């Protein structure tokens, strides 16, 4: 039997084995700190820089990715593997290279409390975004800035974007903690006092539906913010069919449909778990990535 010897030129061999032919990884910087004058303390944030950030001079779009209740700035990396998802999607050309900022929201609901003692939302808008734009090579225009999150962070992404439509081009909310009026009124006293009272004010039943709460009610914001402003933002809502937060997400979808506010609404098989968010984060990244492309 005749044998054929296959020869490979040095140039081709280098291409086959070169690390450059393998998808490169972005850089993750955990628990960095920004000093906040508004909060009177340091605010931690974890940062994802795309693979070519340190080898280019380009500026990049930014996604602010918010964690859930009892979480921290490292959750989306440790449990959500957001950096791995972004690496794969960038390498496959599914999303453009982007900076991802994951701030530590503690249990603050990304809101200002009713007494004005803990102004997290003000810090986010007035300090964190300008700080990120000044510190990293970002594209600071609205169309190159998006916000997303899960649970408390999904709620935060929705109310922050609805109240600041001039700053965000797209939103992706996963399992957002959107509460209907009835859910807020019916919440067990122990849970309400522990989780919500310090933000929205104490009370029971209808007394909980304070003016301050309505400022942060996503359902109210969809009715009170001018429609043309809301329509200038691209909205993506995703919730598992077994998620305990289904009522608020369904109500949000219905409200936006009735008001003719364009949005994408996805219901998938799954519950309020990291398995769900890890699996479907890519769809949110693709959605916001469409806003970043030209």
URGI-V662162 format. One record per run of one state. SS is the DSSP state (A for helix, B for strand, O for the rest). FROM is the first residue (numbers start at 1). TO is the last residue. If there is no record, write none. Layout:
[[SS	FROM	TO] [SS	FROM	TO]]
//
This chain:
[[O	1	9] [A	10	17] [O	18	18] [A	19	21] [O	22	26] [B	27	36] [O	37	40] [B	41	49] [O	50	52] [A	53	55] [O	56	59] [B	60	66] [O	67	74] [A	75	78] [O	79	81] [A	82	91] [O	92	97] [B	98	103] [O	104	111] [B	112	112] [O	113	118] [B	119	119] [A	120	135] [O	136	137] [B	138	138] [O	139	141] [A	142	144] [B	145	150] [O	151	151] [A	152	163] [O	164	169] [B	170	174] [O	175	180] [A	181	186] [O	187	188] [A	189	195] [O	196	196] [A	197	200] [O	201	204] [A	205	208] [O	209	210] [A	211	216] [O	217	217] [A	218	224] [O	225	226] [A	227	230] [O	231	233] [B	234	240] [O	241	245] [A	246	258] [O	259	263] [B	264	268] [O	269	273] [A	274	292] [O	293	294]]
//
